[in-house]
């Protein structure tokens, strides 16, 4: 067994002792799935989603590669209910890349208790994820289309991106608010942990 295996086992063992972190991530994941299923019926703006915020919280709370599956799981589970689209490979791969990027988040968040770096990273992650999702999935719309709406030319690609701007705006604005809120959830969980540890330390 090499050092990497040891660290991986220790990480999962640590999570087992702090099961509430996993519970919070599962709850956020479930909320993101349910929101995606009901938001249209509630009249919510298109592309306003919770998956990015849940991914950010998952990356910081789990602090291991398990966070990769959070956005992909939201997309897959909800698509099983909603039905797939012609650009399925682009939407799922966009979420997969966001999940992989989330693994790097703890390196930029200023240690375990965050501070201002955590919220700056949250803003950057929300911005970057939104722009990436918009760029990649709209490229898929242009590429996979039959050319009737958006000709397979540079001009057609530009028209496709311009037409997609109204759909990008709710996702971008939403993530600039929701991902920092997810950072606040992580901070709250950490403070509750420290309070619980303090309460269990015997007085001398």
N, C-alpha and C positions, 0 to 999 in steps of 0.2 A: 504494500500500500504506500503510495507516494504522498508527498505533502499536500498536493491538490485534493486527493481523496479525503485526507484527514480534515482539511478545512471545510470541504463540502459537507461531511458528516457532522462536524461541529456546528455548521450553519443551520442545518436542518434540526439538529438536537436543540439548538438555542430557540428556534421557532416553536418547537414542541412545548418548551417550557413557557413560551410567551404566546400561547395559542390565540390570545385576543387580537394579535396583529393579523394573523391569518383570517380570523373572523371578520375584522374590519375590511380587509381586502375583498373577501368573498361577498360581503354585504354591498360594497361599492360596485363590484362586478355585476351582481344581480340587479342593482339599481340602474346601472347603465344599460343592461339588456332590456329591462322593463320599460325604461324611458324610450328606448328606440322603438319598441313595439307600440307604445301608446301616444307618442308625441304628435303624430299626424292628427289623431282624433281629438287631441286637445288644442289644436290650432297653433302649435309651436312652429317657429320658423324652420325652414328646411336646413338640415345639416347641423342643427344645434344638438350637440352630443355630449355624453358624459364619459365616454371611453378614454379620452386623453387624460382627463383628471384622475380617473380610476387607475390608469397606468402609472401616472406620476406617484400617486400614493402607494401603489403596490411596489414600485421600485425602491422607495425609501423605507417602507415598513418591512418588506421581506429581505431586502438587501442580498438577493441572490438571483440566479438566472430564472427563477420561477416567474419573475415579473414579465418576462417576454410573452407569456401566453395570455396576459390580461386583455389587451386590445383585440388580439386574434380571436379569443374565446367569445368576446362580446359580438364581434362581427359574425362568426360562424353560428352561434346559438340563435341570434336574432334573425339571420338570413334563413335558417331552417324554418322559421315561422312566417317570415315575410315573403320568402321566395328570392331566388337569385336573379341577377341582372346579366346583361350581355358583357359587362365589364367586370365580372366577378373576380377574375385573376388580378385585376388592377386594384380593386378595393381591398381584397384580402392581403395582397402583397404590400399595399400601403400601410395597413395596420401592422403587418409583421415587421416592417422596417421601424415603425414607431416603437414597437415592443423591444426590438434589439437596441435601439438608441436609448431606451429607458434604463437599460442595465448600466450605462455609463453615468447616470445621473448622480449617484452618491459621491462620485469623485469631484463634482462641482458644487456641492451643497454645503461646504464648510464644516465637515465633520458630522457627528451624530446628532447634534442639537441645532444644526442649521444656522439660524440667525438670518441676517439680511441676504446672505448668499443663496439661501434656500429659496427665498421669494424671487430673487433675480433669476435664478435658474428656472423657477416655475414659469415666469413670464417668457423666458427664452424658449422653453420647451413647448409652451402653448403656441407661441408664434411660429416656431419652426415646424411643428407637427401640422399645423393648419395649412401653411404654405406648401409643405411637401405633399399632403393629401390632395390639395387642390391641383397642384402641378401634375402629379402622377395620374390621378383618376381622369382629369380632363384630357390628358394625352391619350388615355385609353379610349375615351369617348370618340375622339378624333380618329384614332387608329382603327378601332373596331367597327366604326360606322361604314355604311355603304357609299359614302361620298355625296349623298343627296343633300344632307343638311350642311355638312362641312367637308368641302372638297379636300382631297389628299394633297394639299399644297401648303406652303408656308402661310399664305393668306387664310386658308381654311383653318389652320391650327390657331392662328391669332384670333379668328372669329370665334372659335370654340372656347378659348380662354376668356374672351370678353363676355360671351354669353353665360359663362359659369361664375362671373363675379358676384351676382346676387346670392348665389348659393355658398360662396366662400365667406361672405361677410358675417353671417350668423355664427358660423363655426369659429372664425377668428375672434370675434368679439366675445363669444361665449367662453372660449378657452383662455382668453386673457383675464377673465374673471374667475372661472371655475378651477383652473389649475392652481393659481395662488390659494384659493379656498382649500384645495386638496392639501397644499403645503401646510395650511393651518390645521387641518385634521391630523396630519402626521405630528405636528408639534404638540397638539393636545394629547395624543396617545402617549407620546414620550413623557410629557409632564405627569400624566396619570400613572405611568410606570414608575417614575421616580418617587412619586408620592406613596405608591404602594410599597415600594422597597423601603422607604423611610419608615413606614408604619410597621414593617415586619422586623426591623432591626431592634434587637433587645436593648433596653436602656442599661447603661453601666453605672 
